[in-house]
Amino acid sequence: MVIKWASMLIAAAVTIQRGQLLINGGGHNDFNGNAVYGFSLYSSENPKWQLIRPSTSPPVGTDPTKIYPDTCPNGDPTATHTYNQIIYDEHNDKLVLCGLSAYFGGGGISARIRALDLTTKTWDPYSSHPAKPVQGSEVAAVYDSKLKIIWDKGAPGGGPHKKKGGGGGFPFRSDGFSLHQDAPLALDPNRRILVAIGGYAGSPSWNTSSTEMVLWDLTSSTSVKCYEKSALAGFPAGLKTAKIGLEFHPPSGSFVAWSGGTKIYRLIPPATNPFSNPWTFETKTASGKLPNDVGSGVYGRFRWAPYPGNPAKGVFVMSMPGPGSDGWSAINTYIYKPDF
């Protein structure tokens, strides 16, 4: 299996009792496979990768001056850069690709949502999902289990958008904030806190160079409030990096980040008014061995996997390229069991 620049997600909704890591992605003009693989974390003591949906024959284009189709002749999506824009819709049991930069030429942008039905193992028809408003590519999306929608944030301002899980359009909610393409999103669906960190590469990085964390208040049904946070007391230097992985950890009510190595970071919101009161930051050192080399970046390859039937328990899982490799000719999967 060779998968470059791929993101991945955990398909572990309690309602379907799955606990499976899914991966799909493509290359940066160097790999055009669009297969979907699964890794069932809790199925046995020695879980193995399984092929969920095989690769089709996507159009292969290497001319950066041309824009090639983002759909294969059989209707499947072509390989894409998944970054932080692949999510699991637990209410419809679907893997969803949220309008990504496709494999061809310079990686032109597709604004089309695509979804893989994990029961039938078939991709939804191209026409069954609306195009989202184009506001950049390769940023981040997150599933909102409370409202059964997808929040999607683009790069050059605006958003986040929301999409009804079963169809419909993308109501636009402007927040005036330009999110860097390498920044992930994580959501506390109960307290309605949407968080981004890790937009520290490129130029410009955030709206201001001092921004360390961005929060969105999703409590309102009609508007989104955005808060840029800087000079945060105790904010770890390890979080000031691009391409970091970020997940919400429901059992502790905290956000957890990882960017390679043995350091695991917790972002702990205050009990009241998390948008104005100070947060607490904690650095944990994992025992065992975690890779320092994370290839092209962590992105969505760092995921919380709740135990099927008991969401209070679970592990974090991260799948990374073999040492010194960015080609994904070998994939190493790591498990981190938190003590919080």
PyMOL commands that set and color helices and strands:
alter all, ss='L'
color gray80, all
select helices_A, chain A and resi 126-128+237-239+299-301
alter helices_A, ss='H'
color red, helices_A
select strands_A, chain A and resi 7-11+20-24+36-40+49-53+80-81+86-89+94-98+101-102+113-117+122-123+140-144+149-153+161-164+185-188+193-196+211-217+225-230+245-249+254-258+263-268+280-285+302-307+310-321+331-336
alter strands_A, ss='S'
color yellow, strands_A
deselect
rebuild
show_as cartoon
